[in-house]
Amino acid sequence: MERLEQAKHRYLVGELAGAAGTLASLGDKGLAVQAKYCELLGLETPLITWHVSRDGFAEFSDILSMIAGTVAKIANEIINLQRTEIEEVEEGFTMGKIGSSTMPQKRNPMICENIVATTRLVQASAPLGTTAMVQEHERDMSFWQTDWAYLPQICINLSGAMAMLHTVINQMIVHEDNIKRNLAMTKGMIVSERVMLDLGHYLGRQVAHEVIYENCMKAFEEDKPLLDLLLQDARVTDDVDEATLRELLDPENYSGSSAKMVDQVLGRYSEYLD
């Protein structure tokens, strides 16, 4: 939204310059007529003829391509998080929604897959804005004619993808139990960094890394909770007690500034709503 707002004076520009772009047919009133024409339409007045000045369209299409990338990133993340072996979120489900024509049990993220496919069309077409900047002489219709095709297409496709994503997000199902299950999958190793940093206060950063590394590799090979092994290691327990270790190995205590970052993003968005 910031990029679209900041750049609109470069791509919302009027197009009036005559066949060759000189405004010669309007005599010495050419630029004045052009300026009034753009004013009436609420568009910026171009500095030079529009025929080969295509950078505004290139910038606009690039911005839409980046927005499409963000939309696709969200949809693709939901697709992956809905995989059976992860199953942390779903795009939403109601009876009657079919995930597969042959496998009745499937609850596939069909809408998200459609979103990703649609954004690919946007990102595949957007580079035409840049390639159309290279033209023959001062009026090459074979290139700028592509604007008539790709610009409407990427706008319509991106609008459709965003509308679908809006629906998905509003209907998304979050499986909190599965999130906790996945956090516990490595039996504490997911937050070994935190234990290492705390132990570093006593043993030094590098020594603490080696100690935690050895215990993590053993926990992995023997499929044991990291806590059990740390409690058996005197290099750890000499300085850190069991209660502290349990607190350090709780993933819910190690989310850092993520919540504040989310609040920052939502705060910035709310500014545009106001």
C-alpha positions in Angstrom: 0.0 0.0 0.0 2.9 2.3 0.7 4.6 1.6 -2.6 1.4 2.1 -4.6 0.8 5.4 -2.8 4.4 6.6 -3.1 4.7 5.8 -6.8 1.2 6.7 -8.1 2.5 10.1 -9.4 4.8 8.2 -11.7 2.3 5.7 -13.1 -1.0 7.6 -13.0 0.1 9.9 -15.8 -2.0 11.3 -18.6 -1.4 10.2 -22.2 -2.0 13.0 -24.8 0.7 13.9 -27.3 -0.5 13.3 -30.8 0.6 10.7 -33.3 4.3 11.5 -33.1 4.2 12.8 -29.5 5.1 16.4 -30.3 1.6 18.0 -29.8 2.4 19.9 -33.0 -1.3 20.0 -34.1 -2.1 22.2 -31.1 0.5 24.8 -32.0 1.9 26.8 -29.0 -1.0 25.7 -26.8 0.0 22.0 -26.8 1.4 21.8 -23.3 -1.4 23.9 -21.8 -4.0 21.7 -23.4 -2.2 18.6 -22.2 -2.0 20.0 -18.6 -5.7 20.9 -18.5 -6.6 17.5 -20.0 -4.6 15.7 -17.2 -6.1 18.0 -14.5 -9.6 17.2 -15.6 -8.9 13.5 -15.4 -7.0 13.7 -12.1 -3.8 12.4 -13.6 -0.2 13.7 -13.5 1.1 15.7 -16.4 3.9 13.9 -18.2 7.2 15.6 -18.7 7.6 14.2 -22.2 5.6 12.2 -24.7 4.3 8.9 -23.4 5.0 6.7 -26.4 8.3 5.4 -25.2 8.2 6.6 -21.6 7.1 3.3 -20.2 8.9 3.3 -16.8 5.8 4.1 -14.9 4.0 1.1 -16.2 7.1 -1.0 -15.5 7.2 0.2 -11.9 3.4 -0.4 -11.4 3.6 -4.0 -12.7 6.7 -4.6 -10.5 4.8 -3.5 -7.5 1.9 -5.7 -8.3 4.3 -8.6 -8.8 5.7 -8.0 -5.3 2.2 -7.9 -3.8 1.4 -11.2 -5.7 4.5 -12.6 -4.1 3.3 -11.7 -0.6 -0.1 -13.1 -1.3 1.4 -16.4 -2.7 3.7 -16.7 0.3 0.8 -16.6 2.7 -1.3 -19.1 0.7 1.7 -21.4 0.1 2.4 -21.4 3.9 -1.2 -22.5 4.6 -0.8 -25.2 2.0 2.3 -26.6 3.8 0.9 -26.2 7.3 -2.2 -28.1 6.2 -0.2 -31.1 5.2 -1.3 -34.3 7.1 2.0 -34.7 8.9 1.9 -31.0 10.1 -1.8 -30.1 10.2 -1.4 -26.9 12.2 -3.9 -24.9 10.1 -6.7 -25.4 7.5 -8.0 -22.9 5.0 -11.5 -23.6 6.3 -14.0 -26.5 5.8 -17.8 -26.9 5.5 -19.7 -30.1 4.6 -19.9 -30.4 0.8 -16.4 -29.0 0.1 -14.7 -31.7 -2.0 -10.9 -32.1 -1.7 -10.5 -34.8 -4.3 -12.6 -36.4 -7.1 -11.2 -39.9 -6.2 -10.2 -39.8 -2.6 -13.2 -38.9 -0.4 -11.1 -38.4 2.8 -9.1 -35.5 1.4 -9.4 -32.0 2.9 -7.1 -30.2 0.5 -6.3 -26.5 0.5 -8.0 -26.0 -2.9 -8.5 -22.3 -2.6 -4.9 -21.7 -1.6 -3.7 -23.7 -4.5 -5.8 -21.6 -6.8 -4.3 -18.4 -5.2 -0.8 -19.6 -5.8 -1.6 -20.5 -9.4 -3.2 -17.1 -10.0 -0.3 -15.2 -8.6 2.0 -17.1 -10.8 0.1 -15.6 -13.8 0.7 -12.2 -12.3 4.4 -12.7 -11.8 4.8 -14.3 -15.2 3.2 -11.3 -17.0 4.5 -8.4 -14.9 8.0 -8.5 -16.5 6.4 -7.4 -19.8 6.4 -3.9 -18.2 10.2 -3.9 -18.2 10.7 -5.5 -21.6 8.3 -3.1 -23.2 10.6 -0.2 -22.2 13.0 -1.2 -25.0 11.5 0.1 -28.2 12.5 1.1 -31.7 13.0 4.9 -32.1 10.2 7.1 -30.7 6.9 5.2 -31.5 7.0 1.4 -31.5 3.4 0.2 -31.2 4.6 -3.5 -31.3 5.8 -3.1 -27.7 3.6 -0.6 -26.0 0.5 -2.5 -27.4 1.3 -5.2 -24.8 0.2 -2.8 -22.1 -3.4 -3.2 -23.3 -3.2 -7.0 -22.5 -0.9 -7.6 -19.6 -1.9 -4.6 -17.4 -5.6 -5.5 -17.1 -4.7 -9.2 -16.7 -2.3 -8.7 -13.8 -4.8 -6.3 -12.1 -7.7 -8.7 -12.5 -5.7 -11.8 -11.4 -4.2 -10.1 -8.4 -7.5 -8.8 -7.3 -9.0 -12.3 -7.6 -6.1 -13.8 -5.6 -6.5 -11.2 -2.8 -10.2 -11.7 -2.7 -9.7 -15.5 -2.3 -7.0 -15.0 0.4 -9.4 -12.7 2.3 -11.9 -15.5 2.4 -9.3 -18.1 3.4 -8.0 -16.0 6.3 -11.4 -15.2 7.7 -12.4 -18.9 7.6 -9.0 -20.4 8.6 -9.0 -23.2 11.2 -6.1 -23.2 13.7 -5.2 -26.5 15.4 -3.5 -25.4 18.6 -3.0 -28.9 19.9 -1.1 -29.8 16.8 1.1 -26.7 17.1 2.1 -27.7 20.6 2.6 -31.3 19.5 5.0 -30.1 16.7 6.9 -27.8 19.1 7.5 -30.8 21.4 8.5 -33.1 18.5 12.2 -32.7 19.1 11.8 -33.2 22.9 13.2 -29.8 23.8 15.9 -29.4 21.2 14.0 -26.7 19.4 15.0 -24.3 22.1 18.5 -25.6 22.8 19.8 -22.2 21.8 18.2 -20.6 24.9 19.8 -23.1 27.2 23.2 -22.6 25.5 23.0 -18.8 25.9 22.1 -19.1 29.5 24.8 -21.7 30.2 27.3 -19.4 28.4 27.1 -17.0 31.3 28.9 -19.6 33.4 31.0 -21.6 31.0 31.6 -19.1 28.2 29.8 -19.0 24.8 31.9 -21.5 22.9 32.2 -24.1 25.7 28.4 -23.9 26.4 27.8 -24.5 22.7 29.9 -27.6 22.7 28.2 -28.9 25.8 24.7 -28.4 24.5 25.7 -29.7 21.1 27.0 -33.0 22.6 23.8 -33.4 24.6 21.6 -32.6 21.6 23.3 -35.1 19.3 22.9 -37.8 22.0 19.3 -36.9 22.5 18.7 -37.2 18.8 20.5 -40.5 18.4 18.9 -42.1 21.5 15.5 -40.4 21.0 15.5 -39.0 24.5 14.2 -35.7 26.0 17.0 -33.2 26.1 16.1 -32.3 29.7 16.9 -35.8 30.9 20.4 -35.7 29.4 21.1 -32.2 30.7 20.1 -33.2 34.2 22.7 -36.0 34.0 25.5 -33.6 32.8 27.4 -32.1 35.7 28.8 -29.4 33.4 25.2 -28.1 33.2 23.8 -28.9 36.7 26.7 -27.3 38.5 25.3 -23.9 37.5 21.7 -24.4 36.3 19.1 -26.1 38.4 16.2 -28.3 37.2 13.5 -25.7 37.6 15.5 -23.3 35.4 16.2 -25.9 32.8 12.5 -26.7 32.5 11.7 -23.1 32.1 14.4 -22.6 29.5 13.2 -25.6 27.5 9.6 -24.4 27.2 9.1 -23.1 23.7 6.2 -20.9 24.7 8.8 -18.9 26.8 11.0 -18.2 23.7 9.0 -16.4 21.2 11.1 -13.2 21.4 9.6 -10.1 19.9 7.3 -11.9 17.5 4.1 -10.7 19.1 5.3 -7.1 19.1 6.3 -7.4 15.4 2.8 -8.6 14.6 1.4 -5.6 16.5 3.6 -3.3 14.5 2.3 -4.7 11.2 -1.3 -4.4 12.3 -0.7 -0.9 13.6 0.8 0.2 10.3 -2.2 -1.4 8.5 -4.7 0.4 10.8 -3.2 3.7 9.8 -4.3 3.1 6.2 -7.8 2.2 7.3 -8.1 5.5 9.2 
